[in-house]
Amino acid sequence: MNSKNLSIAASALLGSMYLDSRFHIRRDLHQVYVSAHYNFMHWRFTHEDRMNLYFRFADAAKKNPDKVSLVFQGRDYTFRELERHIVAIYMQNSPHFILSWLAIMKLGATPAFINNNLTDIPLLHSLRTSTAHLLLLDPTCAANVEPHANKIKDDLGIEIWSYGATDDPLPFCEPLTERALRMFGEENLSEKMIKGTKQHDIAMLIYTSGTTGLPKSALTCGGICTASAPMIASIASCHYITAPPPWVIHASVADRVVCGSVLFYPILGMLGIAVSWQTGCTVVLGEKFSNSHFWDECRENDVTVLIYIGEICRYLLATPPSPLDKQHKVRLAYGNGLRADIWNQFRDRFGIRMIGEFYASTEGTNSLFNPNNGEFGSGAVGHRGSLIRSLIKDVCIIRVDPITEEPIRAPNGFCIECEYNEPGELLLVNKKDAPLEFQGYYKNSDATNKKIIKNVFKKGDVYFRTGDLLKLDPEGHFIFADRVGDTFRWKSENVSTAEVAEVLGTYPAIQEANVYGVELPGHDGRAGMAAITIKEGQKIDFKELAKFVTAKLPRYAVPVFLRILPAMELTGTFKQRKVELRNEGVDPEKISESDPIYWLTNDGYCPFGRQEWASIVAGKAKL
């Protein structure tokens, strides 16, 4: 090759490298590949009449029957062992949960994944809305169910059986024992029972986390379940003609994946277990999440991939630093809920090269993904470059009134799309008969209708309302701003609870912050309040804290009140609870004496009690 051709080739190479760095072309091509792969797999499963999710497991068992599929409490379970069991579900993390899930799918029935932390009204509500006739109960969860067993059996008409690590009978139900199961033999069931599954047939009922009230059961259909696993796997193993860029996540049959979550939550079921069935990798499952033993379990089981949800990464950071922090084989952490204020701290402390943050919801029609291995894009919940945003217009961010929660429409009646870095509600296209079409909440038309918005940009279009406020920056990063309904108004300004919590989270002595607005007598809007937990062995200088937040936040966004909690109240999926805290407000009669309250004065944050509350009620306090 002569010097002229070399010069042209070098220029072309440098030009392509510049275009890629400027417009993130390879990232976008990756997403195009993932979308195409998803559509192809959906067509294939439909054409072959193998839509039921059970087929993903059956294929993996046939291909690698003696490969370890699951590790639980030191015992290995191969694909062949899991396939032999015929069992029936309502449990904590255990092989029995997975065996029950497989058995229910193999029978062509529908599992309803009930949060095993629920009791009383939320438990009865979840069971009632499921319309189930049978409840499979882990004996270790009996204490939650026993007080309500008669209502479950008599009022709801649900039969209860226990199935788990022990065969001991419970006072209110009989155990499903190995001896009883042997009566049915070990002959494999015919696939006729699960043939004919269509994309919109109900595959499972998955409940929302209940952060804003009672859990709602979301219909999760066969098309979503059966194609989600290969889609996520393709995100994790995209093939390139040349070497893949460093941010591409690669997962394989050799990987060992640890799930720091609960099986009744879909991110673990689909991102962990179902992906294992798709790729043949091994899942290392713990009974419960323990931040003090988590890394020991990773080292003992040679874990290479970590799945997180909610505040799990924050709790891992809360453990005392150790010389062993980077002594593990974990190269990838992916999931949902890693906040910007701890993102880089988490990666740097534990030496995890790659983070993959998903934005997704139980019932959503689409998702976002941010593969990240450095400062660029850290803290974002998703990324789409210019190419993908021009080719695929299936998400948008519109202006909404943060108080009424209604979209702001232009004079022509259509919604207004947000500018760059302007927070608004994320909408997802909801195409009729598409594989990911929103099917609604099970037997709850009112809640279903609230999630649908029509005539957004043209007459007749239909979108799914996520209920989340996001921002899109010029580089294509989607940044979480707040939940619709959590943003409140104070001093005629809108306050983002997520923004305030992020600032508080950077204060050295604060472990975690949960921010919300509280109503006060004689005042318009809501005053900012932060429930915080303090790091072990640390103390807060409340005068210094007031200076810290005042320097970093607009005056209207600085929390007026602080509430010190011994521990943060969380849902079963490691998300913060706000409703109860917001309802209690700052009235000392409603708040436990073990939770001291402080309010902002000219001298910093000072103790707040009945006398101070009386001054607010009397209209004498200046806020």
Buried (B, 14 or more C-beta within 10 A) or exposed (E): EEEEEEEEEEEEEEEEEEEBEEBBBBBBBBBBBBBEBBBEBBEEBBEEBBBBBBBBBBBBBEEBEEBBBBBBEEEEBBBBBBBEBBBBBBBBBBBBBBBBBBBBBBBBBBBBBBBBBBBEEBBBBBBBBBBBEBBBBBBBBBEBBBEBBEBBBEEBEBEBBBBBBEBEEBEBBEBBBEEEBEEEEEEEEEBEBBEEBEBBBBBBBBBBBBBBEEBBBBBBBBBBBBBBBBBBBBBBBBEEEEEBBEBBBEBEEEBBBBBBBBBBBBBBBBBBBBBBBBBBBBBBBBEEBEBEEBBEBBBEBBBBBBBBBBBBBBBBBBBEEEEEBEEBEBBBBBBBBBBBBBBBEBBEBBEBEBBBBBBBBBBBBBBBBBBBBEEEBBBBBBBBBBBBBEEBEBBBBBBBEBEEBEBEBEEEEBBBBBEEEEBBBBBBBBBEEBBBBBBBBBEBEEBBEEBEBEBBBEEEBBBBBBBBBBBBEEBBBBBBBBBBBBBBBBBEEBBBBBBBBBBBBBBEBBBBBBBBBBBBEEBEBBBBBBBBBBBEEEEBEBEEBBEBBBEBBEEBBBBBBBBBBEEBEBBBBBBBBBEEBBEBBBBBEEBEEEEBBBBBBEEBBBEBEEEBBEEBEEEEBEB
